Amino acid sequence: MGSSTSDVLSSSSRKELLSWLSTLNQENSHLDAQEIRAPETGTWILWDEAFQKWYKSRSLPEQSVLLCVGEPGVGKTIVT
């Protein structure tokens, strides 16, 4: 699907960016979420018409952002 943030930023720049965004340990949060994630969770979004339109319209993948906004605990980490 293109370059991810971790592909574009150096390890130290990525850690600096993440610590600026939040004081939470993002890596541990991600690992915890991966452990409880059910297989195929969130794959529906790949076939959603709005996602497909966004994905196909990107001219430069590294400049494209898909932002999931919502209150804490509503399921942004583990999209169901």
N, CA, C and O atoms as a Maestro MAE file, in Angstrom:
{
 s_m_m2io_version
 :::
 2.0.0
}

f_m_ct {
 s_m_title
 :::
 protein
 m_atom[320] {
  # First column is atom index #
  i_m_mmod_type
  r_m_x_coord
  r_m_y_coord
  r_m_z_coord
  i_m_residue_number
  s_m_chain_name
  s_m_pdb_residue_name
  s_m_pdb_atom_name
  i_m_atomic_number
  :::
  1 25 0.810 -1.202 0.000 1 A "MET " " N  " 7
  2 3 0.000 0.000 0.000 1 A "MET " " CA " 6
  3 2 0.847 1.258 0.000 1 A "MET " " C  " 6
  4 15 0.301 2.358 0.069 1 A "MET " " O  " 8
  5 25 2.135 1.134 -0.073 2 A "GLY " " N  " 7
  6 3 2.959 2.336 -0.078 2 A "GLY " " CA " 6
  7 2 3.805 2.412 1.177 2 A "GLY " " C  " 6
  8 15 3.820 1.491 1.992 2 A "GLY " " O  " 8
  9 25 4.503 3.518 1.317 3 A "SER " " N  " 7
  10 3 5.390 3.712 2.451 3 A "SER " " CA " 6
  11 2 4.606 4.014 3.708 3 A "SER " " C  " 6
  12 15 3.631 4.765 3.687 3 A "SER " " O  " 8
  13 25 5.044 3.424 4.797 4 A "SER " " N  " 7
  14 3 4.442 3.746 6.088 4 A "SER " " CA " 6
  15 2 5.327 4.777 6.770 4 A "SER " " C  " 6
  16 15 6.434 5.057 6.309 4 A "SER " " O  " 8
  17 25 4.839 5.339 7.866 5 A "THR " " N  " 7
  18 3 5.615 6.323 8.610 5 A "THR " " CA " 6
  19 2 6.948 5.746 9.023 5 A "THR " " C  " 6
  20 15 7.970 6.430 8.957 5 A "THR " " O  " 8
  21 25 6.952 4.474 9.455 6 A "SER " " N  " 7
  22 3 8.206 3.868 9.896 6 A "SER " " CA " 6
  23 2 9.179 3.671 8.742 6 A "SER " " C  " 6
  24 15 10.388 3.619 8.970 6 A "SER " " O  " 8
  25 25 8.680 3.557 7.488 7 A "ASP " " N  " 7
  26 3 9.556 3.439 6.334 7 A "ASP " " CA " 6
  27 2 10.207 4.779 5.997 7 A "ASP " " C  " 6
  28 15 11.352 4.822 5.547 7 A "ASP " " O  " 8
  29 25 9.476 5.867 6.214 8 A "VAL " " N  " 7
  30 3 9.926 7.193 5.800 8 A "VAL " " CA " 6
  31 2 10.829 7.845 6.838 8 A "VAL " " C  " 6
  32 15 11.825 8.474 6.483 8 A "VAL " " O  " 8
  33 25 10.492 7.702 8.113 9 A "LEU " " N  " 7
  34 3 11.253 8.340 9.178 9 A "LEU " " CA " 6
  35 2 12.316 7.403 9.734 9 A "LEU " " C  " 6
  36 15 12.126 6.188 9.785 9 A "LEU " " O  " 8
  37 25 13.436 7.983 10.149 10 A "SER " " N  " 7
  38 3 14.438 7.175 10.840 10 A "SER " " CA " 6
  39 2 13.872 6.755 12.185 10 A "SER " " C  " 6
  40 15 12.905 7.342 12.669 10 A "SER " " O  " 8
  41 25 14.461 5.760 12.776 11 A "SER " " N  " 7
  42 3 13.981 5.238 14.051 11 A "SER " " CA " 6
  43 2 13.942 6.324 15.119 11 A "SER " " C  " 6
  44 15 12.966 6.430 15.862 11 A "SER " " O  " 8
  45 25 14.995 7.130 15.202 12 A "SER " " N  " 7
  46 3 15.030 8.168 16.229 12 A "SER " " CA " 6
  47 2 14.013 9.271 15.937 12 A "SER " " C  " 6
  48 15 13.390 9.795 16.860 12 A "SER " " O  " 8
  49 25 13.840 9.627 14.663 13 A "SER " " N  " 7
  50 3 12.843 10.635 14.306 13 A "SER " " CA " 6
  51 2 11.439 10.135 14.600 13 A "SER " " C  " 6
  52 15 10.588 10.896 15.062 13 A "SER " " O  " 8
  53 25 11.197 8.864 14.334 14 A "ARG " " N  " 7
  54 3 9.884 8.263 14.594 14 A "ARG " " CA " 6
  55 2 9.580 8.280 16.091 14 A "ARG " " C  " 6
  56 15 8.476 8.642 16.497 14 A "ARG " " O  " 8
  57 25 10.551 7.892 16.907 15 A "LYS " " N  " 7
  58 3 10.353 7.898 18.353 15 A "LYS " " CA " 6
  59 2 10.113 9.311 18.869 15 A "LYS " " C  " 6
  60 15 9.274 9.523 19.745 15 A "LYS " " O  " 8
  61 25 10.843 10.267 18.330 16 A "GLU " " N  " 7
  62 3 10.668 11.663 18.729 16 A "GLU " " CA " 6
  63 2 9.265 12.155 18.360 16 A "GLU " " C  " 6
  64 15 8.600 12.814 19.159 16 A "GLU " " O  " 8
  65 25 8.828 11.831 17.152 17 A "LEU " " N  " 7
  66 3 7.496 12.225 16.707 17 A "LEU " " CA " 6
  67 2 6.422 11.592 17.586 17 A "LEU " " C  " 6
  68 15 5.492 12.277 18.014 17 A "LEU " " O  " 8
  69 25 6.539 10.301 17.858 18 A "LEU " " N  " 7
  70 3 5.551 9.620 18.681 18 A "LEU " " CA " 6
  71 2 5.511 10.168 20.104 18 A "LEU " " C  " 6
  72 15 4.434 10.297 20.687 18 A "LEU " " O  " 8
  73 25 6.667 10.490 20.665 19 A "SER " " N  " 7
  74 3 6.674 11.040 22.022 19 A "SER " " CA " 6
  75 2 6.075 12.440 22.046 19 A "SER " " C  " 6
  76 15 5.498 12.844 23.056 19 A "SER " " O  " 8
  77 25 6.200 13.183 20.956 20 A "TRP " " N  " 7
  78 3 5.583 14.498 20.851 20 A "TRP " " CA " 6
  79 2 4.064 14.372 20.738 20 A "TRP " " C  " 6
  80 15 3.329 15.163 21.328 20 A "TRP " " O  " 8
  81 25 3.594 13.380 19.981 21 A "LEU " " N  " 7
  82 3 2.157 13.180 19.803 21 A "LEU " " CA " 6
  83 2 1.469 12.726 21.082 21 A "LEU " " C  " 6
  84 15 0.339 13.128 21.360 21 A "LEU " " O  " 8
  85 25 2.141 11.895 21.853 22 A "SER " " N  " 7
  86 3 1.517 11.338 23.050 22 A "SER " " CA " 6
  87 2 2.582 10.864 24.018 22 A "SER " " C  " 6
  88 15 3.669 10.446 23.618 22 A "SER " " O  " 8
  89 25 2.257 10.936 25.287 23 A "THR " " N  " 7
  90 3 3.185 10.427 26.295 23 A "THR " " CA " 6
  91 2 3.017 8.921 26.488 23 A "THR " " C  " 6
  92 15 3.808 8.297 27.195 23 A "THR " " O  " 8
  93 25 1.988 8.330 25.860 24 A "LEU " " N  " 7
  94 3 1.802 6.882 25.931 24 A "LEU " " CA " 6
  95 2 2.907 6.168 25.164 24 A "LEU " " C  " 6
  96 15 3.417 6.696 24.177 24 A "LEU " " O  " 8
  97 25 3.276 4.986 25.606 25 A "ASN " " N  " 7
  98 3 4.248 4.185 24.879 25 A "ASN " " CA " 6
  99 2 3.524 3.541 23.698 25 A "ASN " " C  " 6
  100 15 2.857 2.518 23.854 25 A "ASN " " O  " 8
  101 25 3.657 4.137 22.534 26 A "GLN " " N  " 7
  102 3 2.926 3.697 21.353 26 A "GLN " " CA " 6
  103 2 3.282 2.274 20.943 26 A "GLN " " C  " 6
  104 15 2.411 1.516 20.518 26 A "GLN " " O  " 8
  105 25 4.526 1.914 21.065 27 A "GLU " " N  " 7
  106 3 4.937 0.571 20.663 27 A "GLU " " CA " 6
  107 2 4.250 -0.487 21.525 27 A "GLU " " C  " 6
  108 15 3.744 -1.481 21.005 27 A "GLU " " O  " 8
  109 25 4.233 -0.272 22.839 28 A "ASN " " N  " 7
  110 3 3.563 -1.232 23.729 28 A "ASN " " CA " 6
  111 2 2.063 -1.274 23.458 28 A "ASN " " C  " 6
  112 15 1.459 -2.347 23.469 28 A "ASN " " O  " 8
  113 25 1.462 -0.117 23.214 29 A "SER " " N  " 7
  114 3 0.029 -0.074 22.908 29 A "SER " " CA " 6
  115 2 -0.261 -0.856 21.630 29 A "SER " " C  " 6
  116 15 -1.241 -1.596 21.556 29 A "SER " " O  " 8
  117 25 0.589 -0.689 20.635 30 A "HIS " " N  " 7
  118 3 0.403 -1.395 19.365 30 A "HIS " " CA " 6
  119 2 0.557 -2.907 19.557 30 A "HIS " " C  " 6
  120 15 -0.239 -3.683 19.027 30 A "HIS " " O  " 8
  121 25 1.565 -3.323 20.302 31 A "LEU " " N  " 7
  122 3 1.777 -4.744 20.544 31 A "LEU " " CA " 6
  123 2 0.610 -5.351 21.320 31 A "LEU " " C  " 6
  124 15 0.174 -6.464 21.025 31 A "LEU " " O  " 8
  125 25 0.103 -4.612 22.316 32 A "ASP " " N  " 7
  126 3 -1.056 -5.096 23.078 32 A "ASP " " CA " 6
  127 2 -2.270 -5.268 22.164 32 A "ASP " " C  " 6
  128 15 -2.993 -6.260 22.261 32 A "ASP " " O  " 8
  129 25 -2.485 -4.298 21.279 33 A "ALA " " N  " 7
  130 3 -3.618 -4.362 20.352 33 A "ALA " " CA " 6
  131 2 -3.464 -5.540 19.395 33 A "ALA " " C  " 6
  132 15 -4.446 -6.218 19.089 33 A "ALA " " O  " 8
  133 25 -2.258 -5.790 18.924 34 A "GLN " " N  " 7
  134 3 -2.020 -6.913 18.016 34 A "GLN " " CA " 6
  135 2 -2.355 -8.248 18.672 34 A "GLN " " C  " 6
  136 15 -2.871 -9.155 18.018 34 A "GLN " " O  " 8
  137 25 -2.063 -8.367 19.956 35 A "GLU " " N  " 7
  138 3 -2.298 -9.626 20.660 35 A "GLU " " CA " 6
  139 2 -3.779 -9.966 20.767 35 A "GLU " " C  " 6
  140 15 -4.138 -11.143 20.754 35 A "GLU " " O  " 8
  141 25 -4.646 -8.961 20.874 36 A "ILE " " N  " 7
  142 3 -6.072 -9.238 21.044 36 A "ILE " " CA " 6
  143 2 -6.864 -9.098 19.743 36 A "ILE " " C  " 6
  144 15 -8.078 -9.302 19.726 36 A "ILE " " O  " 8
  145 25 -6.191 -8.758 18.686 37 A "ARG " " N  " 7
  146 3 -6.844 -8.567 17.391 37 A "ARG " " CA " 6
  147 2 -7.239 -9.915 16.805 37 A "ARG " " C  " 6
  148 15 -6.441 -10.851 16.766 37 A "ARG " " O  " 8
  149 25 -8.484 -9.995 16.353 38 A "ALA " " N  " 7
  150 3 -8.959 -11.217 15.699 38 A "ALA " " CA " 6
  151 2 -8.519 -11.204 14.236 38 A "ALA " " C  " 6
  152 15 -8.411 -10.135 13.637 38 A "ALA " " O  " 8
  153 25 -8.264 -12.376 13.654 39 A "PRO " " N  " 7
  154 3 -7.886 -12.433 12.236 39 A "PRO " " CA " 6
  155 2 -8.936 -11.733 11.365 39 A "PRO " " C  " 6
  156 15 -10.137 -11.807 11.627 39 A "PRO " " O  " 8
  157 25 -8.460 -11.071 10.353 40 A "GLU " " N  " 7
  158 3 -9.310 -10.354 9.386 40 A "GLU " " CA " 6
  159 2 -9.968 -9.091 9.943 40 A "GLU " " C  " 6
  160 15 -10.778 -8.474 9.250 40 A "GLU " " O  " 8
  161 25 -9.641 -8.689 11.179 41 A "THR " " N  " 7
  162 3 -10.210 -7.474 11.746 41 A "THR " " CA " 6
  163 2 -9.848 -6.275 10.878 41 A "THR " " C  " 6
  164 15 -8.682 -6.070 10.540 41 A "THR " " O  " 8
  165 25 -10.836 -5.506 10.531 42 A "GLY " " N  " 7
  166 3 -10.613 -4.264 9.804 42 A "GLY " " CA " 6
  167 2 -10.401 -4.403 8.313 42 A "GLY " " C  " 6
  168 15 -10.252 -3.395 7.622 42 A "GLY " " O  " 8
  169 25 -10.381 -5.625 7.790 43 A "THR " " N  " 7
  170 3 -10.135 -5.768 6.350 43 A "THR " " CA " 6
  171 2 -11.279 -5.215 5.516 43 A "THR " " C  " 6
  172 15 -11.101 -4.923 4.334 43 A "THR " " O  " 8
  173 25 -12.457 -5.069 6.125 44 A "TRP " " N  " 7
  174 3 -13.602 -4.514 5.403 44 A "TRP " " CA " 6
  175 2 -13.300 -3.140 4.829 44 A "TRP " " C  " 6
  176 15 -13.801 -2.779 3.765 44 A "TRP " " O  " 8
  177 25 -12.471 -2.371 5.545 45 A "ILE " " N  " 7
  178 3 -12.206 -1.005 5.090 45 A "ILE " " CA " 6
  179 2 -11.470 -0.989 3.748 45 A "ILE " " C  " 6
  180 15 -11.612 -0.042 2.975 45 A "ILE " " O  " 8
  181 25 -10.693 -2.025 3.473 46 A "LEU " " N  " 7
  182 3 -9.955 -2.078 2.213 46 A "LEU " " CA " 6
  183 2 -10.885 -2.147 1.008 46 A "LEU " " C  " 6
  184 15 -10.504 -1.743 -0.090 46 A "LEU " " O  " 8
  185 25 -12.084 -2.646 1.199 47 A "TRP " " N  " 7
  186 3 -13.047 -2.795 0.108 47 A "TRP " " CA " 6
  187 2 -14.120 -1.709 0.129 47 A "TRP " " C  " 6
  188 15 -14.958 -1.652 -0.770 47 A "TRP " " O  " 8
  189 25 -14.101 -0.854 1.138 48 A "ASP " " N  " 7
  190 3 -15.079 0.224 1.246 48 A "ASP " " CA " 6
  191 2 -14.880 1.232 0.107 48 A "ASP " " C  " 6
  192 15 -13.748 1.581 -0.231 48 A "ASP " " O  " 8
  193 25 -15.976 1.689 -0.473 49 A "GLU " " N  " 7
  194 3 -15.910 2.606 -1.620 49 A "GLU " " CA " 6
  195 2 -15.167 3.902 -1.290 49 A "GLU " " C  " 6
  196 15 -14.368 4.376 -2.097 49 A "GLU " " O  " 8
  197 25 -15.418 4.470 -0.129 50 A "ALA " " N  " 7
  198 3 -14.745 5.718 0.256 50 A "ALA " " CA " 6
  199 2 -13.235 5.506 0.394 50 A "ALA " " C  " 6
  200 15 -12.447 6.349 -0.034 50 A "ALA " " O  " 8
  201 25 -12.833 4.375 0.992 51 A "PHE " " N  " 7
  202 3 -11.407 4.077 1.130 51 A "PHE " " CA " 6
  203 2 -10.769 3.875 -0.239 51 A "PHE " " C  " 6
  204 15 -9.690 4.402 -0.509 51 A "PHE " " O  " 8
  205 25 -11.435 3.115 -1.101 52 A "GLN " " N  " 7
  206 3 -10.913 2.860 -2.449 52 A "GLN " " CA " 6
  207 2 -10.718 4.166 -3.211 52 A "GLN " " C  " 6
  208 15 -9.709 4.344 -3.893 52 A "GLN " " O  " 8
  209 25 -11.678 5.077 -3.097 53 A "LYS " " N  " 7
  210 3 -11.577 6.377 -3.772 53 A "LYS " " CA " 6
  211 2 -10.366 7.157 -3.251 53 A "LYS " " C  " 6
  212 15 -9.594 7.714 -4.032 53 A "LYS " " O  " 8
  213 25 -10.208 7.191 -1.922 54 A "TRP " " N  " 7
  214 3 -9.058 7.876 -1.326 54 A "TRP " " CA " 6
  215 2 -7.752 7.224 -1.778 54 A "TRP " " C  " 6
  216 15 -6.818 7.915 -2.188 54 A "TRP " " O  " 8
  217 25 -7.690 5.906 -1.704 55 A "TYR " " N  " 7
  218 3 -6.471 5.174 -2.026 55 A "TYR " " CA " 6
  219 2 -6.057 5.385 -3.482 55 A "TYR " " C  " 6
  220 15 -4.878 5.587 -3.772 55 A "TYR " " O  " 8
  221 25 -7.016 5.339 -4.384 56 A "LYS " " N  " 7
  222 3 -6.716 5.493 -5.809 56 A "LYS " " CA " 6
  223 2 -6.383 6.930 -6.199 56 A "LYS " " C  " 6
  224 15 -5.738 7.158 -7.222 56 A "LYS " " O  " 8
  225 25 -6.814 7.898 -5.397 57 A "SER " " N  " 7
  226 3 -6.583 9.303 -5.731 57 A "SER " " CA " 6
  227 2 -5.240 9.833 -5.245 57 A "SER " " C  " 6
  228 15 -4.864 10.958 -5.577 57 A "SER " " O  " 8
  229 25 -4.512 9.041 -4.463 58 A "ARG " " N  " 7
  230 3 -3.225 9.498 -3.914 58 A "ARG " " CA " 6
  231 2 -2.198 9.645 -5.015 58 A "ARG " " C  " 6
  232 15 -1.920 8.690 -5.740 58 A "ARG " " O  " 8
  233 25 -1.630 10.834 -5.147 59 A "SER " " N  " 7
  234 3 -0.573 11.007 -6.139 59 A "SER " " CA " 6
  235 2 0.790 10.645 -5.548 59 A "SER " " C  " 6
  236 15 1.626 10.056 -6.232 59 A "SER " " O  " 8
  237 25 1.010 10.986 -4.314 60 A "LEU " " N  " 7
  238 3 2.254 10.654 -3.627 60 A "LEU " " CA " 6
  239 2 1.912 9.973 -2.307 60 A "LEU " " C  " 6
  240 15 1.500 10.647 -1.363 60 A "LEU " " O  " 8
  241 25 2.074 8.650 -2.216 61 A "PRO " " N  " 7
  242 3 1.670 7.926 -1.006 61 A "PRO " " CA " 6
  243 2 2.243 8.495 0.286 61 A "PRO " " C  " 6
  244 15 1.556 8.502 1.308 61 A "PRO " " O  " 8
  245 25 3.476 8.969 0.262 62 A "GLU " " N  " 7
  246 3 4.080 9.473 1.496 62 A "GLU " " CA " 6
  247 2 3.466 10.791 1.943 62 A "GLU " " C  " 6
  248 15 3.696 11.231 3.070 62 A "GLU " " O  " 8
  249 25 2.681 11.429 1.067 63 A "GLN " " N  " 7
  250 3 2.016 12.681 1.438 63 A "GLN " " CA " 6
  251 2 0.535 12.471 1.710 63 A "GLN " " C  " 6
  252 15 -0.193 13.441 1.923 63 A "GLN " " O  " 8
  253 25 0.080 11.242 1.709 64 A "SER " " N  " 7
  254 3 -1.325 10.937 1.946 64 A "SER " " CA " 6
  255 2 -1.518 10.468 3.378 64 A "SER " " C  " 6
  256 15 -0.721 9.694 3.908 64 A "SER " " O  " 8
  257 25 -2.578 10.943 3.988 65 A "VAL " " N  " 7
  258 3 -2.854 10.579 5.369 65 A "VAL " " CA " 6
  259 2 -4.297 10.123 5.478 65 A "VAL " " C  " 6
  260 15 -5.204 10.774 4.960 65 A "VAL " " O  " 8
  261 25 -4.503 9.013 6.148 66 A "LEU " " N  " 7
  262 3 -5.832 8.540 6.476 66 A "LEU " " CA " 6
  263 2 -5.944 8.665 7.981 66 A "LEU " " C  " 6
  264 15 -5.251 7.971 8.725 66 A "LEU " " O  " 8
  265 25 -6.813 9.546 8.426 67 A "LEU " " N  " 7
  266 3 -6.935 9.843 9.844 67 A "LEU " " CA " 6
  267 2 -8.232 9.280 10.385 67 A "LEU " " C  " 6
  268 15 -9.309 9.555 9.858 67 A "LEU " " O  " 8
  269 25 -8.123 8.495 11.434 68 A "CYS " " N  " 7
  270 3 -9.308 7.967 12.120 68 A "CYS " " CA " 6
  271 2 -9.498 8.777 13.393 68 A "CYS " " C  " 6
  272 15 -8.658 8.743 14.292 68 A "CYS " " O  " 8
  273 25 -10.590 9.492 13.463 69 A "VAL " " N  " 7
  274 3 -10.863 10.384 14.594 69 A "VAL " " CA " 6
  275 2 -11.985 9.810 15.435 69 A "VAL " " C  " 6
  276 15 -12.962 9.290 14.896 69 A "VAL " " O  " 8
  277 25 -11.858 9.896 16.736 70 A "GLY " " N  " 7
  278 3 -12.921 9.442 17.621 70 A "GLY " " CA " 6
  279 2 -12.514 9.538 19.072 70 A "GLY " " C  " 6
  280 15 -11.337 9.688 19.400 70 A "GLY " " O  " 8
  281 25 -13.503 9.449 19.928 71 A "GLU " " N  " 7
  282 3 -13.275 9.491 21.368 71 A "GLU " " CA " 6
  283 2 -12.455 8.282 21.813 71 A "GLU " " C  " 6
  284 15 -12.443 7.258 21.129 71 A "GLU " " O  " 8
  285 25 -11.772 8.391 22.951 72 A "PRO " " N  " 7
  286 3 -11.040 7.242 23.479 72 A "PRO " " CA " 6
  287 2 -11.979 6.063 23.719 72 A "PRO " " C  " 6
  288 15 -13.086 6.229 24.232 72 A "PRO " " O  " 8
  289 25 -11.521 4.875 23.342 73 A "GLY " " N  " 7
  290 3 -12.281 3.669 23.602 73 A "GLY " " CA " 6
  291 2 -13.346 3.307 22.588 73 A "GLY " " C  " 6
  292 15 -14.110 2.368 22.810 73 A "GLY " " O  " 8
  293 25 -13.417 4.038 21.462 74 A "VAL " " N  " 7
  294 3 -14.469 3.743 20.483 74 A "VAL " " CA " 6
  295 2 -14.035 2.753 19.403 74 A "VAL " " C  " 6
  296 15 -14.844 2.381 18.553 74 A "VAL " " O  " 8
  297 25 -12.770 2.320 19.419 75 A "GLY " " N  " 7
  298 3 -12.333 1.281 18.501 75 A "GLY " " CA " 6
  299 2 -11.423 1.726 17.382 75 A "GLY " " C  " 6
  300 15 -11.383 1.079 16.336 75 A "GLY " " O  " 8
  301 25 -10.685 2.817 17.567 76 A "LYS " " N  " 7
  302 3 -9.779 3.274 16.509 76 A "LYS " " CA " 6
  303 2 -8.543 2.367 16.403 76 A "LYS " " C  " 6
  304 15 -8.046 2.123 15.304 76 A "LYS " " O  " 8
  305 25 -8.061 1.882 17.518 77 A "THR " " N  " 7
  306 3 -6.869 1.040 17.509 77 A "THR " " CA " 6
  307 2 -7.153 -0.299 16.844 77 A "THR " " C  " 6
  308 15 -6.372 -0.785 16.026 77 A "THR " " O  " 8
  309 25 -8.267 -0.875 17.205 78 A "ILE " " N  " 7
  310 3 -8.660 -2.160 16.630 78 A "ILE " " CA " 6
  311 2 -9.973 -1.918 15.902 78 A "ILE " " C  " 6
  312 15 -11.049 -2.042 16.486 78 A "ILE " " O  " 8
  313 25 -9.878 -1.575 14.636 79 A "VAL " " N  " 7
  314 3 -11.065 -1.299 13.829 79 A "VAL " " CA " 6
  315 2 -11.792 -2.615 13.621 79 A "VAL " " C  " 6
  316 15 -11.191 -3.601 13.195 79 A "VAL " " O  " 8
  317 25 -13.082 -2.632 13.922 80 A "THR " " N  " 7
  318 3 -13.858 -3.867 13.795 80 A "THR " " CA " 6
  319 2 -14.925 -3.742 12.732 80 A "THR " " C  " 6
  320 15 -15.672 -4.690 12.492 80 A "THR " " O  " 8
  :::
 }
 m_bond[319] {
  # First column is bond index #
  i_m_from
  i_m_to
  i_m_order
  :::
  1 1 2 1
  2 2 3 1
  3 3 4 2
  4 3 5 1
  5 5 6 1
  6 6 7 1
  7 7 8 2
  8 7 9 1
  9 9 10 1
  10 10 11 1
  11 11 12 2
  12 11 13 1
  13 13 14 1
  14 14 15 1
  15 15 16 2
  16 15 17 1
  17 17 18 1
  18 18 19 1
  19 19 20 2
  20 19 21 1
  21 21 22 1
  22 22 23 1
  23 23 24 2
  24 23 25 1
  25 25 26 1
  26 26 27 1
  27 27 28 2
  28 27 29 1
  29 29 30 1
  30 30 31 1
  31 31 32 2
  32 31 33 1
  33 33 34 1
  34 34 35 1
  35 35 36 2
  36 35 37 1
  37 37 38 1
  38 38 39 1
  39 39 40 2
  40 39 41 1
  41 41 42 1
  42 42 43 1
  43 43 44 2
  44 43 45 1
  45 45 46 1
  46 46 47 1
  47 47 48 2
  48 47 49 1
  49 49 50 1
  50 50 51 1
  51 51 52 2
  52 51 53 1
  53 53 54 1
  54 54 55 1
  55 55 56 2
  56 55 57 1
  57 57 58 1
  58 58 59 1
  59 59 60 2
  60 59 61 1
  61 61 62 1
  62 62 63 1
  63 63 64 2
  64 63 65 1
  65 65 66 1
  66 66 67 1
  67 67 68 2
  68 67 69 1
  69 69 70 1
  70 70 71 1
  71 71 72 2
  72 71 73 1
  73 73 74 1
  74 74 75 1
  75 75 76 2
  76 75 77 1
  77 77 78 1
  78 78 79 1
  79 79 80 2
  80 79 81 1
  81 81 82 1
  82 82 83 1
  83 83 84 2
  84 83 85 1
  85 85 86 1
  86 86 87 1
  87 87 88 2
  88 87 89 1
  89 89 90 1
  90 90 91 1
  91 91 92 2
  92 91 93 1
  93 93 94 1
  94 94 95 1
  95 95 96 2
  96 95 97 1
  97 97 98 1
  98 98 99 1
  99 99 100 2
  100 99 101 1
  101 101 102 1
  102 102 103 1
  103 103 104 2
  104 103 105 1
  105 105 106 1
  106 106 107 1
  107 107 108 2
  108 107 109 1
  109 109 110 1
  110 110 111 1
  111 111 112 2
  112 111 113 1
  113 113 114 1
  114 114 115 1
  115 115 116 2
  116 115 117 1
  117 117 118 1
  118 118 119 1
  119 119 120 2
  120 119 121 1
  121 121 122 1
  122 122 123 1
  123 123 124 2
  124 123 125 1
  125 125 126 1
  126 126 127 1
  127 127 128 2
  128 127 129 1
  129 129 130 1
  130 130 131 1
  131 131 132 2
  132 131 133 1
  133 133 134 1
  134 134 135 1
  135 135 136 2
  136 135 137 1
  137 137 138 1
  138 138 139 1
  139 139 140 2
  140 139 141 1
  141 141 142 1
  142 142 143 1
  143 143 144 2
  144 143 145 1
  145 145 146 1
  146 146 147 1
  147 147 148 2
  148 147 149 1
  149 149 150 1
  150 150 151 1
  151 151 152 2
  152 151 153 1
  153 153 154 1
  154 154 155 1
  155 155 156 2
  156 155 157 1
  157 157 158 1
  158 158 159 1
  159 159 160 2
  160 159 161 1
  161 161 162 1
  162 162 163 1
  163 163 164 2
  164 163 165 1
  165 165 166 1
  166 166 167 1
  167 167 168 2
  168 167 169 1
  169 169 170 1
  170 170 171 1
  171 171 172 2
  172 171 173 1
  173 173 174 1
  174 174 175 1
  175 175 176 2
  176 175 177 1
  177 177 178 1
  178 178 179 1
  179 179 180 2
  180 179 181 1
  181 181 182 1
  182 182 183 1
  183 183 184 2
  184 183 185 1
  185 185 186 1
  186 186 187 1
  187 187 188 2
  188 187 189 1
  189 189 190 1
  190 190 191 1
  191 191 192 2
  192 191 193 1
  193 193 194 1
  194 194 195 1
  195 195 196 2
  196 195 197 1
  197 197 198 1
  198 198 199 1
  199 199 200 2
  200 199 201 1
  201 201 202 1
  202 202 203 1
  203 203 204 2
  204 203 205 1
  205 205 206 1
  206 206 207 1
  207 207 208 2
  208 207 209 1
  209 209 210 1
  210 210 211 1
  211 211 212 2
  212 211 213 1
  213 213 214 1
  214 214 215 1
  215 215 216 2
  216 215 217 1
  217 217 218 1
  218 218 219 1
  219 219 220 2
  220 219 221 1
  221 221 222 1
  222 222 223 1
  223 223 224 2
  224 223 225 1
  225 225 226 1
  226 226 227 1
  227 227 228 2
  228 227 229 1
  229 229 230 1
  230 230 231 1
  231 231 232 2
  232 231 233 1
  233 233 234 1
  234 234 235 1
  235 235 236 2
  236 235 237 1
  237 237 238 1
  238 238 239 1
  239 239 240 2
  240 239 241 1
  241 241 242 1
  242 242 243 1
  243 243 244 2
  244 243 245 1
  245 245 246 1
  246 246 247 1
  247 247 248 2
  248 247 249 1
  249 249 250 1
  250 250 251 1
  251 251 252 2
  252 251 253 1
  253 253 254 1
  254 254 255 1
  255 255 256 2
  256 255 257 1
  257 257 258 1
  258 258 259 1
  259 259 260 2
  260 259 261 1
  261 261 262 1
  262 262 263 1
  263 263 264 2
  264 263 265 1
  265 265 266 1
  266 266 267 1
  267 267 268 2
  268 267 269 1
  269 269 270 1
  270 270 271 1
  271 271 272 2
  272 271 273 1
  273 273 274 1
  274 274 275 1
  275 275 276 2
  276 275 277 1
  277 277 278 1
  278 278 279 1
  279 279 280 2
  280 279 281 1
  281 281 282 1
  282 282 283 1
  283 283 284 2
  284 283 285 1
  285 285 286 1
  286 286 287 1
  287 287 288 2
  288 287 289 1
  289 289 290 1
  290 290 291 1
  291 291 292 2
  292 291 293 1
  293 293 294 1
  294 294 295 1
  295 295 296 2
  296 295 297 1
  297 297 298 1
  298 298 299 1
  299 299 300 2
  300 299 301 1
  301 301 302 1
  302 302 303 1
  303 303 304 2
  304 303 305 1
  305 305 306 1
  306 306 307 1
  307 307 308 2
  308 307 309 1
  309 309 310 1
  310 310 311 1
  311 311 312 2
  312 311 313 1
  313 313 314 1
  314 314 315 1
  315 315 316 2
  316 315 317 1
  317 317 318 1
  318 318 319 1
  319 319 320 2
  :::
 }
}
